[in-house]
Amino acid sequence: MLVTLTFSRAAYSCEKTLRVSTSGNWPPYSQRVNGHYEGLEVEVVELVLKEAGFCWQYVELPSSSRAFKQFQENKVDLIPAASFTQSRRKYAEFSLPYRQEVMLLFAHQDNTDTVMQDASITSIALLQHLKNNLIAISRGSVYGQGFEGFRKACEDCVVETNFAHERFNLIKRKRVEYAVEDILTGAHLTQEADYKGVIRATAIKIYDNPIHYMLRPGMLSESQLRQLNLAIIKNRQRIEEITQRYKLRYGVD
């Protein structure tokens, strides 16, 4: 189901309105609360777009894969929190990076695999070790070349879902051994009653990479893209302050 919510234009003139993909169920980055969106990613995108002189219209979509499909069908203009890949570059433009994304491996508290507490394990050894396990991931998301190689080698090891709580439910019910999740989303969920004391973060980082705004080609002129990138540069400190505020809230280093 596609849900579109338009934010009223702020008290400033804007030369273009961008259709921005969002989620109503991606805490603490984006949640729909009483008919509006809030969260870290919402705060940052509105900060940057307002600074760049753009208005925005949110298009709520259930998964990353749906967002990319709508993007390629010209129904979405901007996807936040997008990793740069050469395959995506064939059909999209990218802004400068504006924050770092860290994806951790989460497990059930009953999981006693000591390898998962060794943050220094090599990626090759880790992925070889994981071939004996089921891993839940976000449908349509990118986790780096190493994980993609593992996925191709062991397609049956990977279970795709749309939402983080679906992945955590699979761990809770012991239907999968692990889930790959954003560090803040995981920290948020492990504080909820359904998962507190049941699911924990491991020491394993699956992905640690800068993220960008992904833009429909030709949507912005060269000068408008420059405005967007300058808005990111100008607000790097404020973006970091917003990110640190959420990290402090969830006890993330």
C-alpha angles and dihedrals in degrees: 000000000000117000120186122194121181119208113219113255111265123237093279134078118256128195096207140020116219124205103227123196115229143163130236091205111043106105130222092010102050131358132162108234121176092338099314137082127247138170143090096298092045091052092050098045092049091047092051098041093047091049089050092051098249132130121216142215118197121225110195114214130177099229146008091253091055090048091054091047092051089046093055090047089055093246094116126044103189134028115193125212094028124160116224115243131166091238091055091046088067091069105020145050122224135214123221112284113272105183143000124260119210120190118195133191113244126198144179116273088240091061105106098181102140092196088074091065093056105095090180096061113125117250092239093053092045096051091046089052092049093060089089092059144066116240127194117215139173114271110249097008127130122234102173136269095288094058092042089055090051091049093052090049093048110024092163090058093068127077118189124211135167102229136043094232089057090056092047091048089056090054092045091053090043092239089131131022098221146012128205108224141165110266095239096041089051092048090050093051096045088060092056118099093243093059108021109120090005105072127037139182117252123215091252121112109200094181135010111174144138116260131212144189108267111216134196108249112260093011090114128037118232091262092049092050088050089052090053093049092046089052089055092048093046093050101041091112093049091047089052090049091052091048093048091050090058092043090053091049091056099034095246120154 
